[in-house]
Amino acid sequence: MTPVFLWQADGPASEASGMTGDRDKAQEAAAERLLSGRATSALVEEAVAEVGAVVAGGARQSHYRRTGEAWLAADAGQDGIEWVPVNAETGKR
């Protein structure tokens, strides 16, 4: 299965999230919101798409299963944002 990367950036006034097939692009999207001041925290998680059971009307229900790999944004001072690997369930290293 091909991984996808789910990103989320949260702040007091707004939340943003998205999905891409490239970890660097997910981190860039989340970091842009941090650096602009629109978010105060950001997380990127690796996931894989899974096709689920057939639902009403014969369509298949799909979802993303998180793999447990995640990166939390940390302030790196003048260098901008550093992405620290964390446990996706606990958010800790």
C-alpha positions, 0 to 999 in steps of 0.5 A: 500500500502506498502511504499518504501523509495527513497534516493538521495545523491548529491555532486559537482562531482556526484549524487547517488540515489536508492530505498529500502523497509526499511527507515533505509537502505535508510538512511544508503546508503545516509549517506555512501556517505556523510561520504565518502565525495562523497556527500554534501547533502542527502534526503530520501522520503517515497513513494508508488508504483502506477500502472498507465494507460495502454500504447502502447503494453498493458504494464502498466506504474508504478510510485512512489507517494511521501507521503510527509514524508521526512528526510534531513541529517544533520551533527551531529558532532562526532555522524555522521549523524542526520536525520531531518524530513522535508516537502518533497515539501519545504525541510524545517522542 
